[in-house]
Amino acid sequence: AVGGAVGANRLCVLVPCHRVLGSDGRVTGFSAGDGVATKVRLLALEGSVLS
């Protein structure tokens, strides 16, 4: 359900679907821009630390 909702999101910066991680904590699935690379850049801009 969450994947379908965020996948249909056209306002990825205003509705922060890039903050959704996989159930195992991995950075997965992002359809905007360059996919996961864009998601990682957005998280980094917000100051998130990924390991």
N, CA, C and O atoms as a Tripos MOL2 file, in Angstrom:
@<TRIPOS>MOLECULE
protein
  204   203    51     0     0
PROTEIN
NO_CHARGES

@<TRIPOS>ATOM
      1 N           0.8200   -1.1940    0.0000 N.3       1 ALA1
      2 CA          0.0000    0.0000    0.0000 C.3       1 ALA1
      3 C           0.8620    1.2540    0.0000 C.2       1 ALA1
      4 O           0.5970    2.1900   -0.7550 O.2       1 ALA1
      5 N           1.8860    1.2790    0.8380 N.am      2 VAL2
      6 CA          2.7500    2.4580    0.9060 C.3       2 VAL2
      7 C           3.4800    2.6520   -0.4140 C.2       2 VAL2
      8 O           3.5740    3.7750   -0.9100 O.2       2 VAL2
      9 N           3.9920    1.5820   -0.9830 N.am      3 GLY3
     10 CA          4.7020    1.6790   -2.2550 C.3       3 GLY3
     11 C           3.8380    2.2410   -3.3640 C.2       3 GLY3
     12 O           4.3040    3.0580   -4.1580 O.2       3 GLY3
     13 N           2.5820    1.8160   -3.4330 N.am      4 GLY4
     14 CA          1.6650    2.3310   -4.4470 C.3       4 GLY4
     15 C           1.3750    3.8030   -4.2570 C.2       4 GLY4
     16 O           1.3080    4.5590   -5.2260 O.2       4 GLY4
     17 N           1.2030    4.2100   -3.0180 N.am      5 ALA5
     18 CA          0.9050    5.6160   -2.7250 C.3       5 ALA5
     19 C           2.0850    6.5220   -3.0480 C.2       5 ALA5
     20 O           1.9140    7.5550   -3.6960 O.2       5 ALA5
     21 N           3.2630    6.1500   -2.6100 N.am      6 VAL6
     22 CA          4.4160    7.0050   -2.8820 C.3       6 VAL6
     23 C           4.8540    6.9140   -4.3370 C.2       6 VAL6
     24 O           5.4390    7.8610   -4.8620 O.2       6 VAL6
     25 N           4.5850    5.8070   -4.9870 N.am      7 GLY7
     26 CA          4.9050    5.6840   -6.4050 C.3       7 GLY7
     27 C           4.0750    6.6060   -7.2710 C.2       7 GLY7
     28 O           4.5160    7.0110   -8.3470 O.2       7 GLY7
     29 N           2.8800    6.9450   -6.8160 N.am      8 ALA8
     30 CA          1.9940    7.8480   -7.5540 C.3       8 ALA8
     31 C           2.2220    9.3110   -7.1760 C.2       8 ALA8
     32 O           1.5950   10.1990   -7.7540 O.2       8 ALA8
     33 N           3.0890    9.5670   -6.2360 N.am      9 ASN9
     34 CA          3.3570   10.9180   -5.7530 C.3       9 ASN9
     35 C           4.1080   11.7180   -6.8100 C.2       9 ASN9
     36 O           5.1980   11.3230   -7.2250 O.2       9 ASN9
     37 N           3.5450   12.8280   -7.2450 N.am     10 ARG10
     38 CA          4.1880   13.6970   -8.2370 C.3      10 ARG10
     39 C           4.9020   14.8820   -7.5880 C.2      10 ARG10
     40 O           5.5530   15.6670   -8.2780 O.2      10 ARG10
     41 N           4.7850   15.0130   -6.2810 N.am     11 LEU11
     42 CA          5.3980   16.1280   -5.5570 C.3      11 LEU11
     43 C           6.4150   15.5920   -4.5620 C.2      11 LEU11
     44 O           6.2700   15.7810   -3.3540 O.2      11 LEU11
     45 N           7.4370   14.9270   -5.0660 N.am     12 CYS12
     46 CA          8.3380   14.1650   -4.1920 C.3      12 CYS12
     47 C           9.0970   15.0050   -3.1730 C.2      12 CYS12
     48 O           9.5560   14.4640   -2.1670 O.2      12 CYS12
     49 N           9.2430   16.2900   -3.3960 N.am     13 VAL13
     50 CA          9.9290   17.1020   -2.3950 C.3      13 VAL13
     51 C           8.9380   17.6210   -1.3540 C.2      13 VAL13
     52 O           9.2670   17.7020   -0.1700 O.2      13 VAL13
     53 N           7.7230   17.9740   -1.7890 N.am     14 LEU14
     54 CA          6.7150   18.4800   -0.8550 C.3      14 LEU14
     55 C           6.0970   17.3730   -0.0160 C.2      14 LEU14
     56 O           5.8260   17.5680    1.1690 O.2      14 LEU14
     57 N           5.8730   16.2170   -0.6210 N.am     15 VAL15
     58 CA          5.3860   15.0350    0.0940 C.3      15 VAL15
     59 C           6.5830   14.0920    0.1380 C.2      15 VAL15
     60 O           6.8800   13.4310   -0.8570 O.2      15 VAL15
     61 N           7.2690   14.0180    1.2650 N.am     16 PRO16
     62 CA          8.5990   13.4140    1.3400 C.3      16 PRO16
     63 C           8.6520   11.8860    1.2300 C.2      16 PRO16
     64 O           9.0630   11.2050    2.1700 O.2      16 PRO16
     65 N           8.2400   11.3630    0.0980 N.am     17 CYS17
     66 CA          8.2810    9.9120   -0.0860 C.3      17 CYS17
     67 C           9.7120    9.3840   -0.1460 C.2      17 CYS17
     68 O           9.9280    8.1850    0.0280 O.2      17 CYS17
     69 N          10.6980   10.2580   -0.3900 N.am     18 HIS18
     70 CA         12.0920    9.8170   -0.4290 C.3      18 HIS18
     71 C          12.5780    9.3670    0.9450 C.2      18 HIS18
     72 O          13.6570    8.7850    1.0550 O.2      18 HIS18
     73 N          11.8060    9.6240    1.9830 N.am     19 ARG19
     74 CA         12.1960    9.1970    3.3330 C.3      19 ARG19
     75 C          11.7620    7.7760    3.6580 C.2      19 ARG19
     76 O          12.1030    7.2590    4.7220 O.2      19 ARG19
     77 N          11.0220    7.1390    2.7720 N.am     20 VAL20
     78 CA         10.5580    5.7690    3.0010 C.3      20 VAL20
     79 C          11.6820    4.8060    2.6360 C.2      20 VAL20
     80 O          12.2060    4.8400    1.5230 O.2      20 VAL20
     81 N          12.0430    3.9470    3.5850 N.am     21 LEU21
     82 CA         13.0890    2.9430    3.3700 C.3      21 LEU21
     83 C          12.4620    1.5640    3.3090 C.2      21 LEU21
     84 O          11.3110    1.3770    3.7050 O.2      21 LEU21
     85 N          13.2260    0.5950    2.8090 N.am     22 GLY22
     86 CA         12.7560   -0.7830    2.7820 C.3      22 GLY22
     87 C          12.6020   -1.3200    4.2000 C.2      22 GLY22
     88 O          13.1550   -0.7560    5.1440 O.2      22 GLY22
     89 N          11.8570   -2.4000    4.3500 N.am     23 SER23
     90 CA         11.6210   -2.9750    5.6800 C.3      23 SER23
     91 C          12.9140   -3.4260    6.3560 C.2      23 SER23
     92 O          12.9650   -3.5640    7.5780 O.2      23 SER23
     93 N          13.9530   -3.6540    5.5590 N.am     24 ASP24
     94 CA         15.2470   -4.0520    6.1150 C.3      24 ASP24
     95 C          16.1880   -2.8600    6.3050 C.2      24 ASP24
     96 O          17.3560   -3.0340    6.6530 O.2      24 ASP24
     97 N          15.6690   -1.6370    6.0740 N.am     25 GLY25
     98 CA         16.4620   -0.4300    6.2620 C.3      25 GLY25
     99 C          17.2360    0.0190    5.0400 C.2      25 GLY25
    100 O          17.8980    1.0570    5.0730 O.2      25 GLY25
    101 N          17.1630   -0.7510    3.9560 N.am     26 ARG26
    102 CA         17.8990   -0.3810    2.7440 C.3      26 ARG26
    103 C          17.1930    0.7540    1.9980 C.2      26 ARG26
    104 O          15.9760    0.9200    2.0890 O.2      26 ARG26
    105 N          17.9940    1.5290    1.2570 N.am     27 VAL27
    106 CA         17.4580    2.5830    0.3950 C.3      27 VAL27
    107 C          17.0570    1.9100   -0.9120 C.2      27 VAL27
    108 O          17.9130    1.5000   -1.6970 O.2      27 VAL27
    109 N          15.7670    1.8000   -1.1370 N.am     28 THR28
    110 CA         15.2700    1.1030   -2.3240 C.3      28 THR28
    111 C          14.1580    1.9000   -2.9840 C.2      28 THR28
    112 O          13.6010    2.8240   -2.3920 O.2      28 THR28
    113 N          13.8450    1.5300   -4.2130 N.am     29 GLY29
    114 CA         12.6960    2.0150   -4.9540 C.3      29 GLY29
    115 C          12.4090    3.4950   -4.9160 C.2      29 GLY29
    116 O          11.8990    4.0090   -3.9210 O.2      29 GLY29
    117 N          12.7320    4.1860   -5.9950 N.am     30 PHE30
    118 CA         12.4040    5.6010   -6.1340 C.3      30 PHE30
    119 C          12.2590    5.8770   -7.6140 C.2      30 PHE30
    120 O          13.1610    5.5630   -8.3910 O.2      30 PHE30
    121 N          11.1400    6.4590   -8.0210 N.am     31 SER31
    122 CA         10.8730    6.6180   -9.4480 C.3      31 SER31
    123 C          11.2050    8.0020   -9.9950 C.2      31 SER31
    124 O          11.1850    8.1970  -11.2100 O.2      31 SER31
    125 N          11.5050    8.9560   -9.1360 N.am     32 ALA32
    126 CA         11.7950   10.3110   -9.6140 C.3      32 ALA32
    127 C          13.2570   10.4500  -10.0200 C.2      32 ALA32
    128 O          14.1280    9.7600   -9.4910 O.2      32 ALA32
    129 N          13.5120   11.3410  -10.9530 N.am     33 GLY33
    130 CA         14.8850   11.6420  -11.3570 C.3      33 GLY33
    131 C          15.6520   10.4180  -11.7990 C.2      33 GLY33
    132 O          15.2120    9.6820  -12.6820 O.2      33 GLY33
    133 N          16.8010   10.2020  -11.1840 N.am     34 ASP34
    134 CA         17.6660    9.0600  -11.5010 C.3      34 ASP34
    135 C          17.4320    7.8910  -10.5600 C.2      34 ASP34
    136 O          18.3420    7.0970  -10.3210 O.2      34 ASP34
    137 N          16.2390    7.7770  -10.0300 N.am     35 GLY35
    138 CA         15.8950    6.6580   -9.1610 C.3      35 GLY35
    139 C          16.5370    6.7650   -7.7900 C.2      35 GLY35
    140 O          16.5110    7.8230   -7.1610 O.2      35 GLY35
    141 N          17.1130    5.6630   -7.3330 N.am     36 VAL36
    142 CA         17.6770    5.5930   -5.9810 C.3      36 VAL36
    143 C          18.7850    6.6310   -5.7800 C.2      36 VAL36
    144 O          18.9470    7.1520   -4.6760 O.2      36 VAL36
    145 N          19.5460    6.9360   -6.8330 N.am     37 ALA37
    146 CA         20.6050    7.9540   -6.7060 C.3      37 ALA37
    147 C          20.0080    9.3060   -6.3260 C.2      37 ALA37
    148 O          20.5870   10.0310   -5.5160 O.2      37 ALA37
    149 N          18.8710    9.6490   -6.8930 N.am     38 THR38
    150 CA         18.1850   10.8970   -6.5460 C.3      38 THR38
    151 C          17.6970   10.8470   -5.1060 C.2      38 THR38
    152 O          17.7960   11.8350   -4.3780 O.2      38 THR38
    153 N          17.1730    9.7060   -4.6970 N.am     39 LYS39
    154 CA         16.6950    9.5320   -3.3220 C.3      39 LYS39
    155 C          17.8390    9.7520   -2.3320 C.2      39 LYS39
    156 O          17.6640   10.4320   -1.3220 O.2      39 LYS39
    157 N          18.9930    9.1850   -2.6180 N.am     40 VAL40
    158 CA         20.1650    9.3310   -1.7490 C.3      40 VAL40
    159 C          20.5960   10.7940   -1.6830 C.2      40 VAL40
    160 O          20.9310   11.2880   -0.6070 O.2      40 VAL40
    161 N          20.5910   11.4970   -2.8290 N.am     41 ARG41
    162 CA         20.9580   12.9180   -2.8380 C.3      41 ARG41
    163 C          19.9870   13.7530   -2.0060 C.2      41 ARG41
    164 O          20.4150   14.6290   -1.2540 O.2      41 ARG41
    165 N          18.6790   13.4910   -2.1310 N.am     42 LEU42
    166 CA         17.6900   14.2310   -1.3400 C.3      42 LEU42
    167 C          17.8960   13.9960    0.1540 C.2      42 LEU42
    168 O          17.8320   14.9330    0.9510 O.2      42 LEU42
    169 N          18.1420   12.7480    0.5270 N.am     43 LEU43
    170 CA         18.3820   12.4340    1.9390 C.3      43 LEU43
    171 C          19.6430   13.1290    2.4450 C.2      43 LEU43
    172 O          19.6680   13.6290    3.5700 O.2      43 LEU43
    173 N          20.6870   13.1630    1.6230 N.am     44 ALA44
    174 CA         21.9320   13.8240    2.0130 C.3      44 ALA44
    175 C          21.7230   15.3270    2.1870 C.2      44 ALA44
    176 O          22.2650   15.9250    3.1170 O.2      44 ALA44
    177 N          20.9390   15.9410    1.2950 N.am     45 LEU45
    178 CA         20.6390   17.3690    1.4160 C.3      45 LEU45
    179 C          19.9290   17.6870    2.7240 C.2      45 LEU45
    180 O          20.0850   18.7800    3.2690 O.2      45 LEU45
    181 N          19.1530   16.7380    3.2240 N.am     46 GLU46
    182 CA         18.4440   16.9150    4.4910 C.3      46 GLU46
    183 C          19.3190   16.5940    5.7000 C.2      46 GLU46
    184 O          18.8960   16.7720    6.8430 O.2      46 GLU46
    185 N          20.5290   16.1230    5.4480 N.am     47 GLY47
    186 CA         21.4360   15.8150    6.5450 C.3      47 GLY47
    187 C          21.3540   14.3910    7.0560 C.2      47 GLY47
    188 O          21.9170   14.0750    8.1030 O.2      47 GLY47
    189 N          20.6590   13.5260    6.3310 N.am     48 SER48
    190 CA         20.5560   12.1200    6.7420 C.3      48 SER48
    191 C          21.8950   11.4260    6.5550 C.2      48 SER48
    192 O          22.6000   11.6740    5.5770 O.2      48 SER48
    193 N          22.2390   10.5630    7.4860 N.am     49 VAL49
    194 CA         23.4640    9.7800    7.4080 C.3      49 VAL49
    195 C          23.0690    8.3430    7.1230 C.2      49 VAL49
    196 O          22.3630    7.7140    7.9110 O.2      49 VAL49
    197 N          23.5290    7.8280    5.9860 N.am     50 LEU50
    198 CA         23.2140    6.4520    5.6000 C.3      50 LEU50
    199 C          24.4370    5.5840    5.8040 C.2      50 LEU50
    200 O          25.5600    6.0050    5.5270 O.2      50 LEU50
    201 N          24.2200    4.3790    6.2860 N.am     51 SER51
    202 CA         25.3620    3.4740    6.4780 C.3      51 SER51
    203 C          25.1570    2.1980    5.7100 C.2      51 SER51
    204 O          26.0110    1.3120    5.7460 O.2      51 SER51
@<TRIPOS>BOND
     1     1     2 1
     2     2     3 1
     3     3     4 2
     4     3     5 am
     5     5     6 1
     6     6     7 1
     7     7     8 2
     8     7     9 am
     9     9    10 1
    10    10    11 1
    11    11    12 2
    12    11    13 am
    13    13    14 1
    14    14    15 1
    15    15    16 2
    16    15    17 am
    17    17    18 1
    18    18    19 1
    19    19    20 2
    20    19    21 am
    21    21    22 1
    22    22    23 1
    23    23    24 2
    24    23    25 am
    25    25    26 1
    26    26    27 1
    27    27    28 2
    28    27    29 am
    29    29    30 1
    30    30    31 1
    31    31    32 2
    32    31    33 am
    33    33    34 1
    34    34    35 1
    35    35    36 2
    36    35    37 am
    37    37    38 1
    38    38    39 1
    39    39    40 2
    40    39    41 am
    41    41    42 1
    42    42    43 1
    43    43    44 2
    44    43    45 am
    45    45    46 1
    46    46    47 1
    47    47    48 2
    48    47    49 am
    49    49    50 1
    50    50    51 1
    51    51    52 2
    52    51    53 am
    53    53    54 1
    54    54    55 1
    55    55    56 2
    56    55    57 am
    57    57    58 1
    58    58    59 1
    59    59    60 2
    60    59    61 am
    61    61    62 1
    62    62    63 1
    63    63    64 2
    64    63    65 am
    65    65    66 1
    66    66    67 1
    67    67    68 2
    68    67    69 am
    69    69    70 1
    70    70    71 1
    71    71    72 2
    72    71    73 am
    73    73    74 1
    74    74    75 1
    75    75    76 2
    76    75    77 am
    77    77    78 1
    78    78    79 1
    79    79    80 2
    80    79    81 am
    81    81    82 1
    82    82    83 1
    83    83    84 2
    84    83    85 am
    85    85    86 1
    86    86    87 1
    87    87    88 2
    88    87    89 am
    89    89    90 1
    90    90    91 1
    91    91    92 2
    92    91    93 am
    93    93    94 1
    94    94    95 1
    95    95    96 2
    96    95    97 am
    97    97    98 1
    98    98    99 1
    99    99   100 2
   100    99   101 am
   101   101   102 1
   102   102   103 1
   103   103   104 2
   104   103   105 am
   105   105   106 1
   106   106   107 1
   107   107   108 2
   108   107   109 am
   109   109   110 1
   110   110   111 1
   111   111   112 2
   112   111   113 am
   113   113   114 1
   114   114   115 1
   115   115   116 2
   116   115   117 am
   117   117   118 1
   118   118   119 1
   119   119   120 2
   120   119   121 am
   121   121   122 1
   122   122   123 1
   123   123   124 2
   124   123   125 am
   125   125   126 1
   126   126   127 1
   127   127   128 2
   128   127   129 am
   129   129   130 1
   130   130   131 1
   131   131   132 2
   132   131   133 am
   133   133   134 1
   134   134   135 1
   135   135   136 2
   136   135   137 am
   137   137   138 1
   138   138   139 1
   139   139   140 2
   140   139   141 am
   141   141   142 1
   142   142   143 1
   143   143   144 2
   144   143   145 am
   145   145   146 1
   146   146   147 1
   147   147   148 2
   148   147   149 am
   149   149   150 1
   150   150   151 1
   151   151   152 2
   152   151   153 am
   153   153   154 1
   154   154   155 1
   155   155   156 2
   156   155   157 am
   157   157   158 1
   158   158   159 1
   159   159   160 2
   160   159   161 am
   161   161   162 1
   162   162   163 1
   163   163   164 2
   164   163   165 am
   165   165   166 1
   166   166   167 1
   167   167   168 2
   168   167   169 am
   169   169   170 1
   170   170   171 1
   171   171   172 2
   172   171   173 am
   173   173   174 1
   174   174   175 1
   175   175   176 2
   176   175   177 am
   177   177   178 1
   178   178   179 1
   179   179   180 2
   180   179   181 am
   181   181   182 1
   182   182   183 1
   183   183   184 2
   184   183   185 am
   185   185   186 1
   186   186   187 1
   187   187   188 2
   188   187   189 am
   189   189   190 1
   190   190   191 1
   191   191   192 2
   192   191   193 am
   193   193   194 1
   194   194   195 1
   195   195   196 2
   196   195   197 am
   197   197   198 1
   198   198   199 1
   199   199   200 2
   200   199   201 am
   201   201   202 1
   202   202   203 1
   203   203   204 2
@<TRIPOS>SUBSTRUCTURE
     1 ALA1         2 RESIDUE 1 A ALA
     2 VAL2         6 RESIDUE 1 A VAL
     3 GLY3        10 RESIDUE 1 A GLY
     4 GLY4        14 RESIDUE 1 A GLY
     5 ALA5        18 RESIDUE 1 A ALA
     6 VAL6        22 RESIDUE 1 A VAL
     7 GLY7        26 RESIDUE 1 A GLY
     8 ALA8        30 RESIDUE 1 A ALA
     9 ASN9        34 RESIDUE 1 A ASN
    10 ARG10       38 RESIDUE 1 A ARG
    11 LEU11       42 RESIDUE 1 A LEU
    12 CYS12       46 RESIDUE 1 A CYS
    13 VAL13       50 RESIDUE 1 A VAL
    14 LEU14       54 RESIDUE 1 A LEU
    15 VAL15       58 RESIDUE 1 A VAL
    16 PRO16       62 RESIDUE 1 A PRO
    17 CYS17       66 RESIDUE 1 A CYS
    18 HIS18       70 RESIDUE 1 A HIS
    19 ARG19       74 RESIDUE 1 A ARG
    20 VAL20       78 RESIDUE 1 A VAL
    21 LEU21       82 RESIDUE 1 A LEU
    22 GLY22       86 RESIDUE 1 A GLY
    23 SER23       90 RESIDUE 1 A SER
    24 ASP24       94 RESIDUE 1 A ASP
    25 GLY25       98 RESIDUE 1 A GLY
    26 ARG26      102 RESIDUE 1 A ARG
    27 VAL27      106 RESIDUE 1 A VAL
    28 THR28      110 RESIDUE 1 A THR
    29 GLY29      114 RESIDUE 1 A GLY
    30 PHE30      118 RESIDUE 1 A PHE
    31 SER31      122 RESIDUE 1 A SER
    32 ALA32      126 RESIDUE 1 A ALA
    33 GLY33      130 RESIDUE 1 A GLY
    34 ASP34      134 RESIDUE 1 A ASP
    35 GLY35      138 RESIDUE 1 A GLY
    36 VAL36      142 RESIDUE 1 A VAL
    37 ALA37      146 RESIDUE 1 A ALA
    38 THR38      150 RESIDUE 1 A THR
    39 LYS39      154 RESIDUE 1 A LYS
    40 VAL40      158 RESIDUE 1 A VAL
    41 ARG41      162 RESIDUE 1 A ARG
    42 LEU42      166 RESIDUE 1 A LEU
    43 LEU43      170 RESIDUE 1 A LEU
    44 ALA44      174 RESIDUE 1 A ALA
    45 LEU45      178 RESIDUE 1 A LEU
    46 GLU46      182 RESIDUE 1 A GLU
    47 GLY47      186 RESIDUE 1 A GLY
    48 SER48      190 RESIDUE 1 A SER
    49 VAL49      194 RESIDUE 1 A VAL
    50 LEU50      198 RESIDUE 1 A LEU
    51 SER51      202 RESIDUE 1 A SER
